[in-house]
Amino acid sequence: MIGTGMSFRKSNKNDHLRRRPGARPSLLLLISMILSPAAQAAGPLDGAIRAQRGGDNITASKMFYQAVTSSSGELKQDAEMGLAQSLKLAGFPYASAYFFSRLVSLGPRGKYFKPALDALSELNSRAPLGRASIAGLFQVKADQIEIPAGAKGFYHYYKGLEAFDAGPQNPSNLIRAKAELERVPAGNTYYNLAQFYLGVIFSILKNSDSALDSFKRAQRTTSDNIRQLATINLARVYYERREFRASFENYSKIPRDSDLWLQGIFEGAYGFFMIQKHNNTLGNLHTITSPFFERRFYPETYILQAITYLRLCRVAEVDRALKQFQDRYKPKFSDLNRLLKTYKGQSTAFYDVVARYRNTKTMKEFTAAVDIVDAVSRTEGFKEGQTVVRNVEREKSLMRTRGARLDALSEVLKKYYSDMRDATAERTGQQAFDHALQLFRYLQDLSNQTRLINLERQAVVTDSIREEYQGDPGGADKTDWGEGMRPLNLKQQLEYWPFEGEYWEDELGAYIYNIDSKCGGTPKKGKSK
């Protein structure tokens, strides 16, 4: 991997032969080594190297760019590599990533394919570059031997992710993604993320044994986010296998200060429902409907409440749960429908709407749709996209103050920053819009489901409910394993409000109702833990 150190002393051409074993060469020495003698002696390149050795990376960038525009072949690649390195040293990571990516896009036959790929990997480990910055990777075909060791994880992870995002419903995309992700070396920065996606792929392919193995490997990370992500998906796989005890154990490992905790509480309610622990189910749902989480989007909570009360033959409670669903979500349909119609085909504008909400926690229009916008703003994909947009805008501002001497290069970079910002916002906005549309359809399905529950309520018949109502945790498509897993950063203690009835807290802190079943004419205690 290319080093970041710099030595300003005059270097001897044989210095690199005398450095201590295992030490990295300084960046200037490395540039001198990789640029050909002809390149170093060629006009602007010679001046650019002298400026770089003197620590003036702005002037060096300007002169390297002059060489890029006035040369061709290997000489042009020499100049572009020097330009990318100078911009990196000057503190412009996204600008440097642009030129590194251009060198990578030339493929393994390009002179600087390996060092440029190493540099992209290093830059991305510090801050997300975004897909637009590393797009050159996705068209490159390279053999294993041609990928530098330090960049293997970066290269194969993003190649795999691009294949996965092309459409996980298509088996050929899954196979391509799986092949790339399996090439990420153990111990690499991207290994645990790759294992997580492999777990998702195996889950989609109905290979639960391999899915469990991958998610367990992903758990061995130092990243709390990845570990929790893997843990909740282990719980989901065990749920699918009907191994409910193992499922509950994994849900219970999610800490309360994680956004995953509430998602785990909701999904755990389905596990309790499946084993007819109805009081446990109601206890979990009681937590989710707390006013503390009033902006969180869990409409299915009321549906599961109604079905659970129906199992207990408590018709009045069924009616109350269905009314709460209608009161809370029916007013949202109109605003949500208008929101989606307004921004259909306007991905960048929709990104701006969600980003503005995420920054201010307020909405000037479509206020009844705030739950949906809040849910979209919490996705990992949106948060990463917004981070890239902010970083690019910050670097563009820095370029205006520090890059006045870059002349023609300054104009090129201004256009690049605008294009990069727009491409990232458009991609992120489209993903956010698709997610909002999915949630709207999900809400419509739940609304239709209330009619079925009302029909069953008339006869208090519940045996067919589970067959008619497919209650997958979260109501999400099985390809959507990453949603609902965003850090909420709760600082205050969770509060619970008074409840008209009796419930109690078990040894793990779960809330459990203690209400009777009215089925069969004789009140019976509902099953509990």
Summary of the structure (lengths in Angstrom):
residues: 529
radius of gyration: 28.0
end to end distance: 55.2
largest distance: 97.5
contacts: 1725
relative contact order: 0.08
helix: 67%
strand: 2%
